[in-house]
Amino acid sequence: MANVRAEKAVEFLHGGCNCAQAVLNAFADKHGKTEEEVKAWAAGFGSGMGSMEGTCGAFCGAVMVVGLLQKDNMASKKIAREMNAEFKEKVGATICGDIKGIKTKKMLCSCDDCVRHAVVALEKHL
């Protein structure tokens, strides 16, 4: 059975959002920020923070949602750490270039599925 919020995030991804923006926008009903605000904040987080050498943008977007919803820094860090382990287990890596197989020529996960995994990991902790 498809996860409704995860599929909504994929729709944002295919509608002109980068992966971080897509995850953030899928949770707009929780954090109350507009699509325009989200697009501005997360503009540089697509493609592994713009270079494929950084952390997956979808995962970054999920961590940003945690920050918007949690009022306790320690709780946010704990959730981010747990989500990081879950995301890495599902995807195989957290660095965009590793996920896309830039060096190995073996893609571990599509962008659509990275977005889905980030949303599912986040929902588990809300």
C-alpha positions, 0 to 999 in steps of 0.5 A: 500500500502506497504511503499518501504523504510519500507520494505527495512528496514525489508529486512535489519532486516532479512538479519543480521542487528539489528533493529537500523542498519536496519532503518539506512541502509534503509536511506543510500541514504540520509545519504551516510554512508556505511552498514559497518559503520552503522553496527559498529555505531548501533551494541549495539542498537538492542534489546533495547540497548542490554538489552531490558530495553532501547529504541527500537532500531528501534526508536534509528536508526530513531533518528540517521538518524535525527542526520545525516541529521539535522545540527541544534541540536534544530531541531533534538531534536524537530523532535526526540520528535515528532517522539517519540510521533508518534512511541509510539502512533502506537506501544504502548511503546518505551521501547523494553521490554515493546513492547515485553511484557517481564513482561506482556506476551502481545507483543504490536508489532513485530520487523518487525512492529517496524522497519516499524513504525520507518521508517514511522515516520522518513519519515514524518519529512524528 
